């Protein structure tokens, strides 16, 4: 409907003296289609990101009373949230024995919560009262894996603006993951068919990749800093540094590609090989990312 | 473990507090006396924590002292509320007077110490003091409390004292490690 209306309007203003304007409506229609497709793609990506990381509902409560954690052992499934409610007359903390989290002082009448993503047992204590000891047992997702895990976490299709790092990182990562391989692919096509337009596209894509990838890494770091302790330590360490290295490599690639583009030349085999290595590193990086969210 | 002077002095008070049980049943503290002993112990700990806050520059010691003030103020209030509810008026006894006198001496000693020496003495004394009060609560105060609510309140305070004891021991250890 909207497309037709706009087309008609622009068409009305068409005058024979300009051939460029004659194709205007077509171009506009095309642009609207592209915009619609991009918007659809974006919302699909956002919904997907939402599903992967739904806001977990609190369904487990540890009561802190009379200088005790009750129950002393709380069993939850990976991805679930535990709330600590301080019903004591003293302030307490919920501090992981391995130092992976610390609530800070929870005043009487206040509460604190934390979502546990990684299976295992975490012992914790109260810093001011080290005799207060308890544990959270986090059960892994079952054999059916991620899908049933998502189902049990109550993922919904509801649209909401992505604001958290765990929502933003998977969105940005799509661009990073798509742009560089496509740029490489486009350069290869350009060499095969000897078409300069393929090389132009490749240059622009590698530039976009270099521009957007720092945001991907920033969202990743933000995620890591807010709840990195809940993620598998080895995986996250490799992922974070490989990702940070990728940012630098993308910039190097963009500069390299730019120098070729400026000379209107085709990229060298050295460049293509280097780009291929970065693409392979990116595939490995994506595998690690997937493992951290969905398990092995 | 090296027995510091303060540890010995507190040990004396522990023996004294324990004497209620060991000595004669006739000397067992009454509920009003138990209430006063608990409140005295609270007051002593709060005052020494306030002194520590004035004198120390060690963040760990500050954190500990702030926690003592916060916890013992809450405990004091809950004991006060309970005493009022039960119509118990705290009453001095030989034990509470002895505690007060020892606290005055300890405060004087602490007042003359500075820096790391102060921190160490404060932590050592806090560990010993909480051990003494905990022992007294378990051996003398709880068994002799007549009123059920007072008894269960004392039982409820035991894990808190145990927590303070362990925290003070940790503090002591980390200070001697430096």
Contacts between the chains, C-beta under 8 A, distances in Angstrom:
chain1	res1	chain2	res2	distance
A	66	B	156	5.0
A	66	B	159	6.9
A	67	B	156	7.6
A	67	B	159	3.9
A	67	B	160	4.8
A	67	B	163	6.0
A	68	B	159	6.6
A	89	B	74	4.5
A	89	B	75	7.4
A	89	B	77	7.7
A	89	B	78	5.6
A	90	B	70	7.2
A	90	B	71	5.0
A	90	B	74	5.4
A	90	B	75	7.7
A	90	B	160	6.6
A	91	B	67	7.7
A	91	B	70	6.0
A	91	B	71	7.7
A	108	B	74	7.5
A	126	B	163	7.0
A	127	B	167	7.9
A	128	B	67	4.5
A	128	B	71	7.2
A	128	B	163	6.7
A	128	B	164	7.9
A	128	B	167	5.9
A	129	B	159	7.5
A	129	B	160	6.8
A	129	B	162	7.8
A	129	B	163	2.7
A	129	B	164	7.2
A	129	B	166	7.4
A	129	B	167	6.6
A	130	B	163	6.4
A	130	B	166	4.3
A	130	B	167	5.7
A	130	B	170	6.3
A	131	B	159	6.3
A	131	B	162	4.8
A	131	B	163	4.7
A	131	B	166	5.2
A	132	B	159	7.4
A	132	B	163	6.2
